[in-house]
């Protein structure tokens, strides 16, 4: 199956479809620096093989889905420069030591993740 999907800097518009969760063999998903918007689909949590998830510099809104806690193999998580509706790391991520490390590398502007 598909292991790497890198579509950064492509001016992709619209919402990230829930069908993204069907790409369960993905290890790297890089969709940064596009024009994606709307909420992140909860189905991202089905991508349990992911080691790298870059969604930075898009116009995502809403909460970060709790299903991201299922991404136990993640090594790189970049959610910077989006518009998520949160004032800190979600509780389900803050309880995981690994997630704290990833979140500590995030720059909060204009996200308010710290």
C-alpha positions as CSV (number, residue, x, y, z in Angstrom):
1,X,0.0,0.0,0.0
2,X,0.8,3.7,0.0
3,X,3.4,4.6,2.6
4,X,4.2,8.2,1.9
5,X,1.8,10.9,0.8
6,X,3.4,14.3,0.6
7,X,1.4,17.1,-1.0
8,X,2.9,20.2,0.6
9,X,2.9,23.6,-1.2
10,X,0.1,22.6,-3.6
11,X,-2.6,25.2,-2.9
12,X,-5.0,22.3,-2.2
13,X,-8.4,23.8,-1.1
14,X,-11.3,22.3,0.7
15,X,-11.8,20.0,3.6
16,X,-9.7,16.9,4.3
17,X,-12.1,14.0,3.5
18,X,-12.9,11.4,6.0
19,X,-11.8,8.8,3.5
20,X,-8.2,9.7,4.5
21,X,-8.7,7.1,7.3
22,X,-8.8,4.3,4.6
23,X,-5.0,4.8,3.9
24,X,-4.0,2.7,6.9
25,X,-0.6,1.8,5.5
26,X,0.5,5.4,5.5
27,X,3.6,6.2,7.5
28,X,4.1,9.8,6.4
29,X,1.3,12.3,5.7
30,X,2.5,15.8,4.8
31,X,-0.2,18.2,3.8
32,X,1.3,21.4,5.1
33,X,1.2,24.8,3.4
34,X,-2.0,24.3,1.5
35,X,-5.4,25.9,1.8
36,X,-7.2,23.1,3.6
37,X,-10.0,24.2,6.0
38,X,-12.7,23.0,8.3
39,X,-12.4,20.4,11.0
40,X,-9.9,17.6,11.0
41,X,-11.7,14.3,10.4
42,X,-11.7,11.9,13.3
43,X,-10.7,9.2,10.8
44,X,-7.1,10.4,11.0
45,X,-6.9,8.3,14.2
46,X,-7.2,5.2,12.0
47,X,-3.8,5.9,10.5
48,X,-2.0,4.0,13.3
49,X,1.1,3.3,11.2
50,X,1.9,7.1,10.9
51,X,5.3,8.2,12.1
52,X,5.0,11.7,10.6
53,X,1.9,14.0,10.4
54,X,2.4,17.5,9.1
55,X,-0.8,19.6,8.7
56,X,0.8,22.9,9.4
57,X,0.0,26.2,7.7
58,X,-3.6,25.4,6.7
59,X,-7.0,26.9,7.8
60,X,-8.3,24.0,9.9
61,X,-10.8,24.9,12.6
62,X,-12.6,23.2,15.4
63,X,-11.1,20.9,18.0
64,X,-8.2,18.6,17.4
65,X,-9.9,15.1,17.3
66,X,-9.4,12.9,20.3
67,X,-8.7,10.0,17.9
68,X,-5.2,11.4,17.3
69,X,-4.4,9.7,20.6
70,X,-4.4,6.4,18.6
71,X,-1.3,7.5,16.7
72,X,1.1,5.7,19.0
73,X,3.9,5.4,16.4
74,X,4.0,9.1,15.7
75,X,7.5,10.7,15.9
76,X,6.7,14.1,14.1
77,X,3.5,16.0,14.7
78,X,3.2,19.5,13.1
79,X,0.0,21.4,13.7
80,X,1.5,24.9,13.6
81,X,-0.2,27.9,12.1
82,X,-3.7,26.6,11.8
83,X,-6.8,28.0,13.5
84,X,-7.8,25.3,15.9
85,X,-10.3,26.2,18.7
86,X,-8.3,25.3,21.7
87,X,-6.4,27.1,24.4
88,X,-3.8,24.4,25.1
89,X,-3.0,20.7,24.4
90,X,-6.1,18.5,24.5
91,X,-6.3,16.4,27.6
92,X,-6.0,13.2,25.7
93,X,-2.7,14.3,24.3
94,X,-1.4,16.0,27.5
95,X,-1.7,12.7,29.4
96,X,0.8,11.0,27.0
97,X,4.5,11.6,27.7
98,X,5.3,11.2,24.0
99,X,2.7,13.7,23.0
100,X,4.0,16.3,25.4
101,X,7.3,16.0,23.6
102,X,5.7,16.6,20.2
103,X,3.5,19.4,21.4
104,X,6.5,21.1,23.0
105,X,8.0,21.6,19.6
106,X,4.9,23.4,18.3
107,X,5.0,27.1,17.7
108,X,1.7,28.6,18.9
109,X,1.1,31.3,16.4
110,X,-1.7,31.5,15.4
111,X,-2.5,28.2,17.1
112,X,-2.8,28.5,20.8
113,X,-1.3,25.1,21.5
114,X,1.6,25.4,24.0
